[in-house]
């Protein structure tokens, strides 16, 4: 996984967009995963293979994958519960058939402390925002804004679900959903935020102050 030496670079380039044409009706076969947080290496997806899965008690989950352990997320798999199918973002032309090459269940980790002032980069634009104890995200400026809601009462293992909006940021604008979590390999970041708009994935490190 990422080491601390990557964080200054991540602040500049991790918030890249990895997108494709959204298609509906294309499911994915994902190996069974127990509730908890998993370090994963998967086969069967040519776009990404390594990352982290956050699986809730109901079987819902969000799987964050990159091309290697140091790469930003370029693909996510998500579902709301065990009764639903897995959706790949960006969508694939054919249903991926994933196979487990490594599945390490991680020890239970504390959820990130939310309330505070934060900043990140979206492309080359500095974004400042506040996050209150109820999980409300409020932009602190008028240029390139991030707002939304962290679902503090519905954790996915060591992650929290997030829904929000990016606005006045050019090509990044849109409605997003995803997860917020503490990245143990990024000690100088307050947390990591991986979100998608159904057709593109964005991956940010977020810093206090």
KERO-565810 format. One record per residue: residue number from 1; residue in one letter; x, y negated, z of N, C-alpha, C, O in turn. Coordinates in nm, 3 decimals, decimal comma. Each point is the difference from the previous one (the first is absolute). Example, Ala and Ser with C-alpha at 12.3 -4.5 7.8 and 13.67 -1.06 7.14 Angstrom:
2
PT:pos:code:n.X:n.Y:n.Z:ca.X:ca.Y:ca.Z:c.X:c.Y:c.Z:o.X:o.Y:o.Z
PT:1:a:1,319:0,569:0,780:-0,089:-0,119:0,000:0,090:-0,120:0,000:0,104:0,002:0,066
PT:2:s:-0,139:-0,107:-0,138:0,082:-0,119:0,006:-0,077:-0,109:0,073:0,051:-0,111:0,017
END
This chain:
209
PT:pos:code:n.X:n.Y:n.Z:ca.X:ca.Y:ca.Z:c.X:c.Y:c.Z:o.X:o.Y:o.Z
PT:1:x:0,083:0,120:0,000:-0,083:-0,120:0,000:0,087:-0,126:0,000:0,122:0,008:0,013
PT:2:x:-0,186:-0,123:-0,028:0,076:-0,123:-0,013:0,084:-0,029:0,124:-0,043:0,028:0,112
PT:3:x:0,160:-0,083:-0,132:0,081:-0,046:0,110:-0,011:-0,151:0,013:-0,055:-0,067:-0,087
PT:4:x:0,106:0,013:0,200:-0,012:-0,143:0,027:0,066:-0,086:-0,107:-0,042:-0,113:-0,023
PT:5:x:0,146:0,166:-0,043:0,071:-0,079:-0,099:-0,087:-0,037:-0,118:0,034:-0,091:-0,075
PT:6:x:-0,146:0,159:0,058:-0,087:-0,029:-0,113:-0,097:-0,114:0,026:-0,061:-0,052:-0,094
PT:7:x:0,046:0,011:0,219:-0,108:-0,092:0,030:0,016:-0,136:-0,066:-0,100:-0,051:-0,050
PT:8:x:0,218:-0,013:0,046:0,008:-0,128:-0,071:-0,039:0,013:-0,146:-0,063:-0,090:-0,056
PT:9:x:0,100:0,202:-0,008:-0,040:0,022:-0,138:-0,150:0,022:-0,008:-0,067:-0,053:-0,089
PT:10:x:0,014:0,130:0,185:-0,143:0,029:-0,002:-0,082:-0,127:0,010:-0,106:-0,010:-0,061
PT:11:x:0,154:-0,086:0,137:-0,075:-0,125:0,015:-0,016:-0,071:-0,133:-0,095:-0,076:-0,018
PT:12:x:0,185:0,101:-0,076:-0,005:-0,065:-0,130:-0,072:0,084:-0,105:-0,069:-0,054:-0,087
PT:13:x:0,084:0,188:0,095:-0,045:0,078:-0,114:-0,099:0,109:0,035:-0,054:0,061:-0,092
PT:14:x:0,026:-0,032:0,219:-0,086:0,111:0,030:-0,144:-0,026:-0,037:-0,076:0,093:-0,024
PT:15:x:0,038:-0,220:0,017:-0,139:-0,033:-0,027:-0,030:0,007:-0,149:-0,077:-0,082:-0,051
PT:16:x:0,136:0,176:-0,019:-0,025:0,017:-0,142:-0,133:0,068:-0,023:-0,056:0,062:0,091
PT:17:x:0,005:-0,075:-0,211:-0,127:0,059:-0,036:0,025:0,117:-0,093:0,073:-0,012:-0,097
PT:18:x:-0,135:0,126:0,128:0,013:0,119:-0,082:-0,139:0,038:-0,041:-0,077:0,052:0,081
PT:19:x:0,041:-0,076:-0,206:-0,139:0,014:-0,039:-0,019:0,086:-0,122:0,095:0,047:-0,062
PT:20:x:-0,221:-0,028:0,029:-0,037:0,075:-0,118:-0,146:-0,024:-0,026:-0,066:-0,072:0,075
PT:21:x:0,014:0,132:-0,180:-0,140:-0,015:-0,033:-0,083:0,086:0,092:0,022:0,120:0,009
PT:22:x:-0,119:-0,180:0,059:-0,083:0,074:0,093:-0,095:0,089:-0,076:-0,065:-0,044:-0,095
PT:23:x:0,056:0,171:0,136:-0,092:0,094:-0,059:-0,079:0,064:0,112:0,055:0,028:0,107
PT:24:x:-0,182:-0,003:-0,129:-0,083:0,064:0,101:-0,020:0,146:-0,037:0,016:0,040:-0,115
PT:25:x:-0,052:0,041:0,217:-0,035:0,138:-0,025:0,118:0,094:-0,011:-0,018:0,117:-0,034
PT:26:x:0,139:-0,163:0,062:0,117:0,086:-0,006:0,047:0,025:0,143:0,056:-0,089:0,063
PT:27:x:-0,080:0,211:-0,012:0,039:0,034:0,136:0,143:0,050:0,005:0,070:0,000:-0,102
PT:28:x:-0,027:0,043:0,218:0,135:0,050:0,018:-0,004:0,115:0,098:-0,081:0,000:0,093
PT:29:x:0,167:0,097:-0,113:0,016:0,111:0,093:0,118:-0,030:0,091:0,114:-0,005:-0,046
PT:30:x:-0,142:-0,015:0,175:0,100:-0,036:0,098:0,008:0,112:0,103:-0,104:0,046:0,047
PT:31:x:0,224:0,001:-0,010:0,011:0,105:0,101:-0,067:-0,040:0,131:-0,005:-0,118:0,034
PT:32:x:-0,045:0,217:0,039:-0,063:-0,027:0,129:0,100:-0,062:0,097:0,113:0,047:0,011
PT:33:x:-0,156:-0,153:0,058:0,085:-0,070:0,095:-0,076:-0,015:0,131:-0,116:-0,042:0,001
PT:34:x:0,180:0,078:0,108:-0,062:-0,014:0,131:-0,006:-0,146:0,041:0,072:-0,084:-0,055
PT:35:x:-0,158:0,052:0,152:-0,008:-0,135:0,051:0,136:-0,041:0,058:0,064:0,077:0,072
PT:36:x:-0,022:-0,199:-0,104:0,128:-0,051:0,047:0,075:-0,072:-0,109:-0,055:-0,027:-0,107
PT:37:x:0,180:-0,005:0,135:0,088:-0,069:-0,095:0,102:0,099:-0,051:0,065:0,070:0,078
PT:38:x:-0,049:-0,064:-0,211:0,087:0,098:-0,063:0,105:-0,069:-0,086:-0,033:-0,091:-0,076
PT:39:x:0,159:0,134:0,087:0,100:-0,029:-0,102:-0,016:0,107:-0,108:-0,001:0,119:0,031
PT:40:x:-0,010:-0,163:-0,157:-0,033:0,094:-0,107:0,097:-0,009:-0,116:0,050:-0,107:-0,033
PT:41:x:-0,026:0,222:-0,029:0,053:0,008:-0,135:-0,096:0,089:-0,077:-0,021:0,116:0,038
PT:42:x:-0,036:-0,168:-0,145:-0,101:0,071:-0,077:0,044:0,019:-0,144:0,069:-0,086:-0,057
PT:43:x:-0,106:0,197:-0,002:0,017:0,021:-0,142:-0,133:-0,013:-0,071:-0,106:0,007:0,063
PT:44:x:0,111:-0,027:-0,194:-0,122:-0,005:-0,079:-0,045:-0,137:-0,043:-0,098:-0,013:-0,073
PT:45:x:0,169:-0,092:0,117:-0,032:-0,136:-0,043:0,127:-0,061:-0,058:0,096:-0,022:0,073
PT:46:x:-0,096:-0,005:-0,202:0,120:-0,051:-0,066:0,032:-0,143:0,040:0,112:-0,046:-0,023
PT:47:x:-0,209:-0,024:0,084:0,022:-0,140:0,036:0,065:-0,022:0,134:0,067:-0,101:0,020
PT:48:x:-0,084:0,194:0,073:0,053:-0,017:0,135:-0,003:0,133:0,072:-0,083:0,086:-0,030
PT:49:x:0,174:-0,069:0,127:0,008:0,130:0,067:0,026:-0,007:0,149:-0,027:0,098:0,070
PT:50:x:0,078:-0,210:-0,017:0,041:-0,005:0,141:-0,071:-0,113:0,073:-0,020:-0,108:-0,055
PT:51:x:-0,017:0,135:0,180:-0,065:-0,106:0,076:-0,061:0,050:0,128:0,052:0,092:0,063
PT:52:x:-0,162:-0,155:-0,024:-0,063:0,023:0,129:-0,150:0,014:-0,019:-0,062:-0,072:-0,077
PT:53:x:0,004:0,168:0,150:-0,145:0,019:0,001:-0,054:-0,033:0,138:0,058:0,040:0,101
PT:54:x:-0,168:-0,113:-0,098:-0,070:-0,034:0,123:-0,138:0,066:-0,008:-0,083:-0,039:-0,081
PT:55:x:0,059:0,139:0,166:-0,123:0,079:-0,006:-0,076:-0,016:0,130:0,053:0,025:0,108
PT:56:x:-0,180:-0,067:-0,119:-0,084:-0,020:0,117:-0,067:0,129:0,045:0,008:0,102:-0,068
PT:57:x:-0,074:-0,108:0,182:-0,066:0,118:0,056:-0,112:0,051:-0,088:-0,031:0,119:0,004
PT:58:x:-0,032:-0,206:-0,083:-0,110:0,041:-0,087:0,049:0,057:-0,134:-0,081:0,041:-0,083
PT:59:x:0,212:-0,040:0,063:0,056:0,048:-0,126:0,023:-0,108:-0,102:0,059:0,025:-0,105
PT:60:x:-0,106:-0,148:0,134:0,032:-0,113:-0,088:0,148:-0,031:0,008:0,066:0,029:0,100
PT:61:x:-0,013:-0,089:-0,205:0,143:-0,028:0,002:0,045:-0,096:-0,107:-0,075:-0,035:-0,091
PT:62:x:0,200:-0,007:0,106:0,065:-0,089:-0,095:0,144:0,048:-0,012:0,075:-0,001:0,098
PT:63:x:-0,037:0,044:-0,216:0,132:0,056:-0,026:0,078:-0,099:-0,085:-0,044:-0,037:-0,109
PT:64:x:0,159:-0,006:0,159:0,083:-0,103:-0,062:0,123:0,067:-0,059:0,078:0,061:0,073
PT:65:x:-0,060:-0,071:-0,206:0,110:0,069:-0,067:0,081:-0,095:-0,087:-0,054:-0,090:-0,064
PT:66:x:0,185:0,112:0,063:0,091:-0,069:-0,089:0,086:0,100:-0,076:-0,011:0,121:0,021
PT:67:x:0,096:-0,172:-0,110:0,083:0,088:-0,081:0,109:0,068:0,081:0,047:0,107:-0,037
PT:68:x:-0,004:-0,169:0,149:0,092:0,062:0,093:-0,022:-0,064:0,137:-0,086:-0,086:0,015
PT:69:x:0,164:0,128:0,084:-0,025:-0,043:0,137:0,032:-0,146:0,024:-0,044:-0,056:0,101
PT:70:x:0,118:-0,008:-0,189:0,035:-0,142:0,015:-0,081:-0,091:-0,092:0,021:-0,122:0,000
PT:71:x:-0,111:0,178:-0,076:-0,074:-0,078:-0,099:-0,132:-0,050:0,058:-0,058:0,065:0,087
PT:72:x:0,010:-0,181:-0,134:-0,134:-0,044:0,041:-0,107:0,093:-0,053:0,023:0,075:-0,095
PT:73:x:-0,139:-0,079:0,157:-0,110:0,085:-0,043:-0,044:-0,037:-0,141:-0,018:-0,117:-0,032
PT:74:x:0,002:0,217:-0,051:-0,050:-0,021:-0,135:-0,128:0,076:-0,027:-0,070:-0,027:-0,097
PT:75:x:0,037:0,124:0,184:-0,120:0,082:-0,013:-0,059:0,020:0,138:0,073:0,019:0,097
PT:76:x:-0,205:-0,024:-0,086:-0,067:0,042:0,123:-0,109:0,100:-0,035:-0,059:-0,004:-0,109
PT:77:x:0,032:0,093:0,203:-0,116:0,089:-0,003:-0,084:-0,035:0,122:0,054:-0,018:0,109
PT:78:x:-0,185:0,009:-0,126:-0,085:-0,041:0,112:-0,135:0,070:-0,007:-0,049:0,035:-0,108
PT:79:x:-0,010:-0,016:0,227:-0,137:0,047:0,010:-0,056:-0,043:0,134:0,075:-0,019:0,096
PT:80:x:-0,209:0,004:-0,089:-0,064:-0,048:0,121:-0,021:0,105:0,105:0,000:-0,031:0,120
PT:81:x:-0,017:0,158:-0,162:-0,022:0,110:0,094:0,031:0,131:-0,070:0,026:0,003:-0,121
PT:82:x:-0,029:0,106:0,198:0,028:0,132:-0,057:-0,106:0,041:-0,101:0,025:0,087:-0,084
PT:83:x:-0,144:-0,147:0,089:-0,108:0,033:-0,093:0,019:-0,065:-0,136:-0,072:0,034:-0,095
PT:84:x:0,166:-0,125:0,083:0,023:-0,072:-0,125:0,125:0,051:-0,070:0,089:0,060:0,062
PT:85:x:-0,083:-0,084:-0,192:0,118:0,036:-0,076:0,108:-0,106:0,011:-0,026:-0,114:0,037
PT:86:x:0,148:0,153:-0,068:0,113:-0,093:0,001:0,001:-0,082:-0,129:-0,018:0,054:-0,109
PT:87:x:0,039:-0,184:0,123:0,011:-0,091:-0,114:0,145:-0,047:-0,011:0,060:-0,041:0,098
PT:88:x:-0,006:0,048:-0,218:0,135:-0,051:-0,025:-0,007:-0,142:-0,051:-0,084:-0,033:-0,084
PT:89:x:0,171:-0,053:0,135:0,016:-0,137:-0,051:0,148:-0,022:-0,029:0,084:0,020:0,087
PT:90:x:-0,051:-0,060:-0,210:-0,086:-0,017:-0,118:-0,060:0,134:-0,043:0,056:0,106:0,027
PT:91:x:-0,170:-0,113:-0,095:-0,067:0,122:-0,044:0,085:0,074:-0,103:0,077:-0,061:-0,074
PT:92:x:-0,092:0,192:0,073:0,072:0,085:-0,096:-0,096:0,046:-0,109:-0,120:0,013:0,024
PT:93:x:0,173:0,012:-0,142:-0,083:0,046:-0,111:-0,053:0,141:0,026:-0,110:0,034:-0,044
PT:94:x:0,190:0,047:0,114:-0,041:0,135:0,038:0,017:0,016:0,151:0,083:-0,068:0,061
PT:95:x:-0,160:0,157:-0,002:0,002:0,015:0,146:0,134:0,058:0,045:0,035:0,111:-0,041
PT:96:x:0,040:-0,182:0,126:0,126:0,054:0,050:-0,024:0,123:0,089:-0,098:0,007:0,074
PT:97:x:0,188:0,087:-0,084:-0,002:0,120:0,083:0,126:-0,002:0,086:0,107:0,043:-0,045
PT:98:x:-0,119:-0,093:0,166:0,118:-0,022:0,083:0,038:0,126:0,077:-0,085:0,079:0,039
PT:99:x:0,215:-0,062:-0,019:0,053:0,110:0,078:0,094:-0,055:0,107:0,072:-0,097:-0,022
PT:100:x:-0,074:0,162:0,139:0,085:-0,044:0,111:0,140:0,054:-0,015:0,020:0,121:-0,013
PT:101:x:0,079:-0,210:0,015:0,140:0,040:0,004:0,059:-0,024:0,139:0,092:0,071:0,042
PT:102:x:-0,143:-0,169:0,027:0,038:-0,026:0,138:-0,118:-0,067:0,070:-0,059:-0,094:-0,053
PT:103:x:0,026:0,143:0,171:-0,106:-0,060:0,081:0,045:0,003:0,145:-0,004:0,105:0,065
PT:104:x:0,047:-0,220:-0,015:0,045:-0,012:0,139:-0,100:-0,087:0,075:-0,017:-0,118:-0,029
PT:105:x:-0,050:0,180:0,127:-0,093:-0,076:0,083:0,079:-0,080:0,102:0,079:0,056:0,076
PT:106:x:-0,099:-0,187:-0,075:0,077:-0,088:0,086:-0,063:-0,011:0,138:-0,122:0,015:0,013
PT:107:x:0,202:-0,041:0,089:-0,056:-0,022:0,134:-0,096:-0,118:-0,002:0,014:-0,093:-0,079
PT:108:x:-0,112:0,099:0,168:-0,096:-0,110:0,010:0,073:-0,130:0,029:0,086:-0,006:0,088
PT:109:x:-0,121:-0,098:-0,162:0,067:-0,130:0,013:-0,102:-0,105:0,040:-0,118:0,010:-0,033
PT:110:x:0,166:-0,111:0,106:-0,087:-0,110:0,040:-0,044:-0,080:-0,122:0,077:-0,018:-0,095
PT:111:x:-0,201:-0,028:0,098:-0,048:-0,088:-0,106:0,066:-0,138:0,014:0,036:-0,040:0,110
PT:112:x:-0,021:-0,033:-0,220:0,063:-0,132:0,008:-0,078:-0,095:0,090:-0,123:0,004:0,005
PT:113:x:0,195:-0,090:0,066:-0,062:-0,109:0,074:-0,041:-0,107:-0,101:0,081:-0,044:-0,081
PT:114:x:-0,209:0,003:0,086:-0,052:-0,081:-0,109:0,014:-0,150:0,021:0,057:-0,068:-0,086
PT:115:x:-0,105:0,015:0,196:-0,015:-0,145:0,014:0,133:-0,071:-0,018:0,099:0,033:0,065
PT:116:x:-0,098:-0,134:-0,156:0,121:-0,077:-0,021:-0,003:-0,076:-0,131:-0,099:0,003:-0,073
PT:117:x:0,209:-0,071:0,045:0,019:-0,071:-0,126:0,102:0,076:-0,084:0,100:0,049:0,052
PT:118:x:-0,126:-0,039:-0,182:0,081:0,085:-0,086:0,027:-0,068:-0,134:-0,066:-0,097:-0,037
PT:119:x:0,163:0,151:-0,036:0,026:-0,045:-0,136:0,051:0,118:-0,083:0,056:0,096:0,052
PT:120:x:-0,077:-0,106:-0,181:0,049:0,097:-0,096:0,017:-0,070:-0,133:-0,030:-0,119:-0,012
PT:121:x:0,077:0,191:-0,088:0,009:-0,052:-0,136:-0,090:0,079:-0,091:-0,001:0,123:0,003
PT:122:x:-0,075:-0,193:-0,084:-0,077:0,061:-0,108:0,063:-0,050:-0,129:-0,017:-0,116:-0,037
PT:123:x:0,090:0,203:-0,029:0,086:-0,046:-0,110:0,108:-0,089:0,058:0,077:0,043:0,085
PT:124:x:-0,071:-0,169:-0,131:0,097:-0,095:0,055:-0,070:-0,106:0,084:0,058:-0,106:0,026
PT:125:x:-0,181:0,133:0,016:-0,080:-0,098:0,074:-0,003:0,038:0,148:-0,035:0,112:0,035
PT:126:x:0,073:-0,206:0,051:-0,005:0,021:0,144:-0,144:-0,012:0,047:-0,069:-0,097:-0,031
PT:127:x:0,024:0,196:0,108:-0,137:0,003:0,052:0,008:0,004:0,152:0,065:0,088:0,056
PT:128:x:-0,130:-0,182:0,010:-0,007:-0,004:0,146:-0,144:0,025:0,043:-0,094:-0,050:-0,062
PT:129:x:0,077:0,128:0,169:-0,135:0,028:0,048:0,003:0,033:0,149:0,105:0,032:0,056
PT:130:x:-0,222:-0,040:0,006:-0,015:0,041:0,139:-0,088:0,124:0,006:-0,086:0,022:-0,086
PT:131:x:0,111:0,058:0,187:-0,077:0,122:0,023:-0,043:-0,002:0,146:0,086:-0,002:0,089
PT:132:x:-0,217:0,001:-0,063:-0,044:-0,009:0,139:-0,023:0,138:0,060:0,011:0,101:-0,070
PT:133:x:-0,044:-0,097:0,197:-0,015:0,126:0,070:-0,115:0,085:-0,051:-0,002:0,121:0,023
PT:134:x:-0,094:-0,183:-0,092:-0,112:0,074:-0,059:0,031:0,049:-0,140:-0,084:0,064:-0,063
PT:135:x:0,205:-0,093:0,013:0,041:0,048:-0,131:-0,033:-0,091:-0,115:0,013:0,041:-0,116
PT:136:x:-0,057:-0,164:0,142:-0,034:-0,094:-0,107:0,128:-0,064:-0,054:0,080:-0,054:0,077
PT:137:x:-0,061:0,061:-0,208:0,115:-0,060:-0,068:-0,044:-0,133:-0,059:-0,096:-0,005:-0,078
PT:138:x:0,165:-0,103:0,115:-0,035:-0,133:-0,047:0,124:-0,067:-0,057:0,103:-0,008:0,066
PT:139:x:-0,114:-0,039:-0,190:0,114:-0,067:-0,063:0,033:-0,129:0,072:-0,088:-0,072:0,046
PT:140:x:0,218:0,043:-0,037:0,046:-0,122:0,068:0,028:-0,114:-0,098:0,038:-0,108:0,043
PT:141:x:-0,055:0,130:-0,172:0,029:-0,103:-0,099:-0,105:-0,003:-0,109:-0,100:0,072:0,006
PT:142:x:0,124:-0,155:-0,107:-0,093:-0,013:-0,112:0,057:0,053:-0,130:-0,068:-0,001:-0,102
PT:143:x:0,193:0,047:0,104:0,065:0,047:-0,121:0,037:0,146:0,019:0,079:0,033:0,089
PT:144:x:-0,134:0,054:-0,170:0,019:0,145:0,009:-0,044:0,049:0,137:0,076:-0,004:0,097
PT:145:x:-0,200:0,049:-0,089:-0,063:0,029:0,128:-0,036:0,148:0,013:-0,035:0,067:-0,096
PT:146:x:0,046:-0,019:0,219:-0,039:0,135:0,036:-0,100:-0,009:0,114:0,027:-0,062:0,103
PT:147:x:-0,144:0,124:-0,120:-0,102:0,002:0,104:-0,063:0,138:0,002:0,011:0,076:-0,096
PT:148:x:-0,077:-0,044:0,207:-0,065:0,130:0,006:-0,025:0,049:0,140:-0,010:-0,078:0,094
PT:149:x:0,001:0,210:-0,080:-0,037:0,062:0,126:0,076:0,132:0,018:0,003:0,084:-0,090
PT:150:x:0,057:-0,069:0,208:0,058:0,128:0,040:-0,103:0,072:0,085:-0,053:-0,057:0,095
PT:151:x:0,024:0,183:-0,128:-0,100:0,077:0,073:0,065:0,063:0,122:0,047:0,114:-0,003
PT:152:x:-0,044:-0,190:0,111:0,075:0,041:0,118:-0,059:0,123:0,069:0,072:0,070:0,071
PT:153:x:-0,200:-0,042:-0,091:-0,063:0,112:0,068:-0,002:0,128:-0,080:-0,057:0,099:0,046
PT:154:x:0,117:-0,097:-0,165:-0,005:0,118:-0,086:0,139:0,035:-0,052:0,026:-0,014:-0,120
PT:155:x:0,062:0,059:0,208:0,136:0,032:-0,046:0,005:0,124:-0,087:-0,081:0,092:0,015
PT:156:x:0,177:-0,091:-0,105:0,036:0,121:-0,075:0,136:0,044:0,056:0,105:-0,043:-0,049
PT:157:x:-0,109:0,129:0,150:0,124:0,040:0,068:0,072:-0,126:0,050:-0,055:-0,073:0,083
PT:158:x:0,177:0,046:-0,132:0,076:-0,116:0,046:-0,018:-0,123:-0,087:0,079:-0,094:0,008
PT:159:x:-0,182:0,094:-0,092:-0,029:-0,115:-0,087:-0,138:-0,054:0,030:-0,084:0,067:0,059
PT:160:x:0,063:-0,193:-0,100:-0,131:-0,063:0,010:-0,048:-0,036:-0,140:0,077:-0,048:-0,083
PT:161:x:-0,205:0,071:0,058:-0,057:-0,039:-0,129:-0,009:-0,152:-0,011:-0,024:-0,070:0,099
PT:162:x:0,044:0,020:-0,220:-0,003:-0,143:-0,027:-0,084:-0,025:-0,125:0,009:0,075:-0,097
PT:163:x:-0,090:-0,179:0,100:-0,064:-0,049:-0,122:0,025:-0,150:-0,005:-0,004:-0,068:0,102
PT:164:x:0,029:0,017:-0,222:0,033:-0,142:-0,007:0,000:-0,054:-0,141:-0,030:0,070:-0,096
PT:165:x:0,065:-0,197:0,087:0,001:-0,071:-0,126:0,129:-0,078:-0,014:0,044:-0,066:0,094
PT:166:x:0,016:0,073:-0,212:0,111:-0,086:-0,037:-0,055:-0,103:-0,098:-0,065:0,036:-0,098
PT:167:x:0,091:-0,164:0,123:-0,053:-0,105:-0,085:0,104:-0,109:-0,022:0,091:-0,017:0,080
PT:168:x:-0,106:-0,055:-0,191:0,090:-0,108:-0,040:0,144:0,049:-0,014:0,095:-0,074:0,023
PT:169:x:-0,081:0,202:-0,062:0,133:0,060:-0,018:0,021:0,050:-0,143:0,082:0,088:-0,024
PT:170:x:-0,157:-0,144:-0,071:0,018:0,039:-0,139:-0,047:0,142:-0,025:-0,112:0,036:0,035
PT:171:x:0,199:0,044:-0,097:-0,036:0,136:-0,040:-0,024:0,095:0,114:-0,051:0,110:-0,022
PT:172:x:0,086:-0,149:0,145:-0,023:0,088:0,115:-0,141:-0,014:0,057:-0,038:0,081:0,085
PT:173:x:-0,039:-0,179:-0,129:-0,131:-0,026:0,059:-0,092:0,121:-0,012:0,000:0,070:-0,101
PT:174:x:-0,078:-0,047:0,207:-0,095:0,110:-0,005:-0,043:0,045:0,138:0,047:-0,051:0,101
PT:175:x:-0,138:0,148:-0,100:-0,048:0,063:0,122:0,075:0,131:0,020:0,011:0,081:-0,092
PT:176:x:0,040:-0,059:0,213:0,086:0,114:0,027:-0,046:0,077:0,124:-0,064:-0,056:0,090
PT:177:x:0,097:0,185:-0,088:-0,017:0,084:0,118:0,126:0,084:0,016:0,068:0,031:-0,097
PT:178:x:-0,039:0,005:0,222:0,119:0,081:0,022:0,026:0,022:0,146:-0,093:0,012:0,080
PT:179:x:0,221:-0,007:-0,043:0,039:0,028:0,137:0,113:-0,092:0,044:0,078:-0,051:-0,080
PT:180:x:-0,072:0,032:0,211:0,104:-0,076:0,068:0,064:0,095:0,101:-0,071:0,070:0,072
PT:181:x:0,204:-0,068:-0,066:0,066:0,091:0,093:0,141:-0,049:0,031:0,060:-0,074:-0,078
PT:182:x:-0,008:0,117:0,191:0,138:-0,029:0,036:0,090:0,098:-0,074:-0,022:0,121:0,003
PT:183:x:0,125:-0,174:-0,070:0,095:0,083:-0,072:0,124:0,016:0,087:0,072:-0,097:0,021
PT:184:x:-0,045:0,216:0,031:0,113:0,018:0,092:0,135:-0,026:-0,064:0,098:-0,022:0,071
PT:185:x:-0,091:0,024:-0,204:0,125:-0,026:-0,069:0,015:-0,147:-0,038:0,093:-0,036:-0,072
PT:186:x:-0,183:-0,048:0,119:0,004:-0,144:-0,030:-0,015:-0,075:0,131:-0,104:-0,061:0,026
PT:187:x:0,206:0,065:0,055:-0,013:-0,048:0,138:-0,018:-0,151:0,010:-0,052:-0,049:0,100
PT:188:x:0,094:-0,027:-0,202:-0,018:-0,146:0,008:-0,129:-0,048:-0,066:-0,021:-0,121:-0,011
PT:189:x:-0,064:0,213:-0,032:-0,133:-0,035:-0,050:-0,102:0,030:0,108:0,011:0,099:0,072
PT:190:x:-0,112:-0,186:-0,062:-0,107:0,024:0,096:-0,083:0,121:-0,040:-0,037:0,082:0,085
PT:191:x:0,008:-0,070:-0,213:-0,071:0,116:-0,052:0,009:0,000:-0,152:0,047:-0,095:-0,062
PT:192:x:-0,094:0,204:0,005:-0,005:0,017:-0,145:-0,146:0,007:-0,042:-0,082:0,059:0,070
PT:193:x:0,051:-0,118:-0,182:-0,136:-0,007:-0,052:0,000:0,056:-0,141:0,067:-0,053:-0,089
PT:194:x:-0,142:0,161:0,068:-0,014:0,059:-0,133:-0,148:-0,003:-0,035:-0,083:0,056:0,072
PT:195:x:0,049:-0,120:-0,183:-0,139:-0,020:-0,040:-0,016:0,026:-0,149:0,096:-0,002:-0,076
PT:196:x:-0,222:0,025:0,036:-0,030:0,016:-0,142:-0,133:-0,065:-0,031:-0,083:-0,019:0,088
PT:197:x:0,064:-0,015:-0,215:-0,127:-0,057:-0,045:-0,077:0,097:-0,088:-0,091:-0,040:-0,074
PT:198:x:0,127:0,168:0,081:-0,065:0,102:-0,081:0,073:0,029:-0,129:-0,025:0,102:-0,063
PT:199:x:0,116:-0,192:0,023:0,077:0,023:-0,122:0,147:-0,034:0,015:0,080:0,035:-0,087
PT:200:x:-0,043:-0,102:0,194:0,139:-0,040:0,021:0,034:0,012:0,148:-0,087:-0,013:0,086
PT:201:x:0,215:0,038:-0,058:0,048:0,017:0,137:0,097:-0,113:0,032:0,084:-0,036:-0,082
PT:202:x:-0,096:-0,019:0,203:0,094:-0,101:0,048:0,053:0,042:0,136:-0,071:0,057:0,083
PT:203:x:0,199:-0,087:-0,061:0,072:0,050:0,117:0,080:-0,117:0,057:0,083:-0,058:-0,070
PT:204:x:-0,109:0,022:0,196:0,063:-0,117:0,062:0,062:0,036:0,134:-0,057:0,078:0,076
PT:205:x:0,171:-0,131:-0,046:0,044:-0,012:0,138:-0,047:-0,135:0,052:0,008:-0,101:-0,069
PT:206:x:-0,056:0,101:0,193:-0,053:-0,120:0,064:0,086:-0,030:0,123:0,034:0,090:0,077
PT:207:x:0,001:-0,219:-0,060:0,091:-0,042:0,105:-0,068:-0,098:0,094:-0,086:-0,077:-0,042
PT:208:x:0,124:0,079:0,169:-0,055:-0,091:0,100:0,053:-0,141:-0,020:0,112:-0,019:-0,048
PT:209:x:-0,194:-0,080:0,084:0,047:-0,138:-0,001:-0,057:-0,081:-0,114:0,031:-0,118:-0,014
END
